[in-house]
Amino acid sequence: MERRKRGPKGRDRRRTSGDFRTTPRPSPANILILTVAGAILATAAASVLSSGISDSTPHGRLLGALGRIADAQERSWEAQGRFAGDLPALSITPGSGIAVRVTRADALGWEAVASDPEVGLTCRQGGRISLGRPQRQEPVCYTEGR
C-alpha cells in the first residue's frame, strides 16, 4: 500500500491552499496578446475622450483655441509657481479667423474669450487657483445677437 507524503500536522501536502506549483501560468504569447490589446484599448479610449467635438465646426475650433490657452496658462503656473503673464493680450489662431483674448491672468486665476466673427459665436473659459493647483472651469459658449 502506497503511503502519501504528509505535510505538517498530518495534512496532505498536495491539498494545501496557495500552492503556487499548481496554479496555471500564462504563456508568453498570452501575455503579449493581453499587452497589445490593453494598449489598443487605451489608445482608443484616449482618442474618443479627446475628440468630443470636431475641430472642423466653429464650436470645436473655439473650444480648441481656448484649450490651448488653458494648457499654456497651466504650464505657466506650474513652471513659475504663479502666472507668468507672458501670453499676449490678443492672440489670433492662425488661419482660422478666431480671435482669442486673455482678459485676466494673475495669481488668482485667468479668463480668456474666443470669438468667431463669421458665425457670431463666442466662448468664455476661466480657471482659478485652489490649493496651489490650477483648476479649469468648463467653457461657456453663446451666440452673439446680430
Secondary structure, 3 states (H helix, E strand, C coil): CCCCCECHHHCEHHHCCCCHHHCCCCCHHHHHHHHHHHHHHHHHHHHHHHCCCCCCCHHHHHHHHHHHHHHHHHHHHHHHCCCCCCCCCEEEECCCCEEEEEEEEECCEEEEEEEECCCCEEEEEEEEEECCEEEECCCEEEECCC
